C-alpha cells in the first residue's frame, strides 16, 4: 500500500482565494482513503481578485502574462506553505483558476502556468485537468464527481456550493453530475457592493423578504431548461444574472433572501428528479462555502423535505473538499487511471487528464 503525499490547490469562481490542502491519499482493498493533514486559505488581494475577475476581457498578450504571473504566485504560496509545514510532498495538484470556459466552442483555460509553478515551488506539478476532456467533446466540468464516487460513495447526492452549484450522484451504474446553476456568486456580488466580504451565516438574507418578480425571472432562465451534461460559469453570471440584480429595485437583504430561495428551489428540483425509490432517507452531502451559510442550509432542508437529509460535514471538509479531489485526480493521473468521467461531462470517452511538469533550472 502506497500513501501519496499531495498538496492540492483550488481557486473557484467565487474568487475568495486560494485553497491549499496537504493530503495523504491511499488505496486499500480496492477502497480509496484520505486524510486532510493541513490546510491554508490565501485570500486574494483586491488587485489580484480584480486581475483574475477581468481575465476574460484581457488581450491575448495580457492574458498570457497573467497566466505566467499567477503560476509564479502559486509557486511562491506553495513554497511558503511547505517550508512552514516541514513535511515531504510527492507533488502538487493544481486546478488553476478558470478564466475562459466555453466548451461548446472547444474553449477552456485554467490560469497558472504549470512549468513556472513547478520551477518556483521546486516540486513536480500536475495541472490543467479540463482541456483533454473538452478536446474529447466534453464539458470539461464538473471534475469533482470522480472524488465523490471514490471518496464519498456513502452519500446519495454530493452537492457543492461554490460560486455556482453542482451535484453528483449514481444513476443506473453511472456517475452523473452537472452544474445546477447559482450558489454564492450572486450573494458575493451583492455583499461586495455593500462593502462586505460575505453575509455571515446568511443573517442579512434571513432578514429579507421574497421578491416574487425577481424569483420568477430567475426560475425561467434558459439555462435551467437545458438537458445535462451541462456546465456554466462566470460568463453566464455576468451576462444573465448581473443585469437582473442591477435592474432590481429590491433592497439588498431582499435580493439575498430571494437568491437563496431561488438556489434552493433549483437544487430541490434536481434532487427530486433523480431520487431513487428506497425506504430510508436519502443523504445529501453539502460542501463548499455555501454550506457555511446557515440560512442557506435551513432553506435547503425545507425545500428538500423530510425524505432527504442535508449532511453538513466539518468545516475542513466543507472548505477543502475540492482541493482534496484535485489531489486525488493528480494521483490517478500519475497512475494512468481514469480521472474524468464521460458520463459526467458528455465526452466521447473517459480520460486520464492532466499535464505533468517537473522543476527546471533557469
Buried (B, 14 or more C-beta within 10 A) or exposed (E): EEBBBBBBBBBBBBBBBBBBBBBBBBBEEEEBBBEBEBBBBBEBEEEBBEBBBEBBEBEEEEBEEBBBBBBBBBBBBBBBBBEEBEEEBBBBBBBBBBBBBEBEEEEBBBBBBBBBBBBBBEBBBBBBBBBBBBBBBBBBBBBBBBBBBBBBEEBBBBBBBBBBBBBBBBEEEEBBBBBBBBBBBBBBBBBEEEEEEBBEBBEBBBBBEBBEEBBEBBBEBEBBEEEBBBBBBBEBBBEBBEEBBEEBEBBBBBBBBBBBBBBBBBBBBBBBEBBEEEEEEBBBBBBBBBBBBBBBBBBBBEBBEEEBBBBBBEEEBBBBBBBBBBBBBBBBBBEEEBBBBBBBBBBEEBBBBBBBBEBEEE
